[in-house]
Amino acid sequence: MATARQIAIGKALTALLPLAPYADTEAIRAEAGARHLKPLPPAIAIWLATVAHVRHRHTDYDELLAEGYDRDAARFFVLDAINEVLTRWRATRLLDPDDPDQ
């Protein structure tokens, strides 16, 4: 039986990413349930898990880090690629390039 948090995470995931592939949603769901995200509301945990998942699995972020770019520069260079994936998945939210917290 699912916990109330697991149900809330599932609902937040479906609301944010209606067309994301199952393999991606399951990885995002698992990350959103991780210990370090538990104190956060489910919708925020899903958002953070989604951005991290897309950044690491669907962009050149890790390669940029390996080439010597710092974290902020690498994130800047993959922002459009992340938004392309989110758009393909019909996400209800995208990264805002003008928001320094993203």
C-alpha positions in Angstrom: 0.0 0.0 0.0 1.3 3.4 -1.0 1.9 6.1 1.6 0.2 9.5 1.5 3.5 11.0 0.4 4.0 8.5 -2.4 0.5 9.2 -3.7 1.1 13.0 -3.5 4.4 12.5 -5.4 2.6 10.4 -8.1 0.0 13.1 -8.5 2.6 15.9 -8.7 4.6 13.9 -11.3 1.5 13.3 -13.5 0.6 17.0 -13.2 4.1 18.2 -14.1 5.0 15.7 -16.8 1.9 14.3 -18.5 3.8 12.7 -21.5 7.2 11.7 -20.0 8.3 8.1 -20.7 7.7 5.6 -18.0 11.4 4.8 -17.5 12.0 8.5 -16.9 9.0 9.0 -14.6 10.0 6.0 -12.5 13.5 7.3 -12.0 12.2 10.8 -11.2 9.7 9.2 -8.7 12.5 7.3 -7.0 14.7 10.4 -6.7 11.8 12.5 -5.4 11.4 10.0 -2.6 15.0 10.2 -1.6 15.9 11.1 2.0 17.3 14.5 1.1 14.1 15.6 -0.6 11.7 14.2 2.0 11.4 17.5 4.0 10.1 19.3 0.8 6.5 19.4 -0.4 5.9 16.7 -3.1 5.5 19.2 -6.0 8.9 20.8 -5.2 10.6 17.4 -4.7 9.3 16.3 -8.1 10.5 19.5 -9.8 14.0 19.2 -8.4 14.2 15.5 -9.2 12.9 16.2 -12.7 15.5 18.9 -13.4 18.3 16.8 -12.0 17.2 13.7 -14.0 16.9 15.5 -17.3 20.2 17.4 -16.7 22.1 14.2 -16.1 20.3 11.8 -18.4 19.3 13.9 -21.4 22.0 16.6 -21.8 25.7 17.0 -22.1 26.0 18.3 -18.5 28.3 15.6 -17.1 30.5 15.9 -20.2 30.8 19.6 -19.7 31.8 19.1 -16.1 34.4 16.5 -17.2 35.8 19.0 -19.7 36.4 21.5 -16.8 33.4 23.7 -16.9 32.2 24.7 -13.4 28.7 23.7 -12.3 27.1 27.1 -13.0 28.6 27.3 -16.5 27.6 23.7 -17.4 24.1 24.4 -16.1 23.8 27.5 -18.2 24.9 25.7 -21.4 22.3 22.8 -20.9 19.3 25.0 -19.9 17.9 25.0 -23.4 18.3 21.3 -23.8 16.5 20.7 -20.5 13.6 22.9 -21.6 13.5 21.0 -24.9 13.0 17.7 -23.1 10.5 19.2 -20.7 8.6 20.7 -23.7 8.6 17.3 -25.4 7.1 15.8 -22.3 4.5 18.6 -22.2 5.8 19.8 -18.8 3.7 22.4 -17.1 6.8 24.3 -16.0 10.1 25.1 -17.6 13.4 26.4 -16.4 13.6 30.2 -16.4 17.0 31.4 -17.6 16.4 34.7 -15.6 15.9 32.9 -12.3 19.3 32.6 -10.6 17.9 29.8 -8.3 17.4 27.5 -11.2 
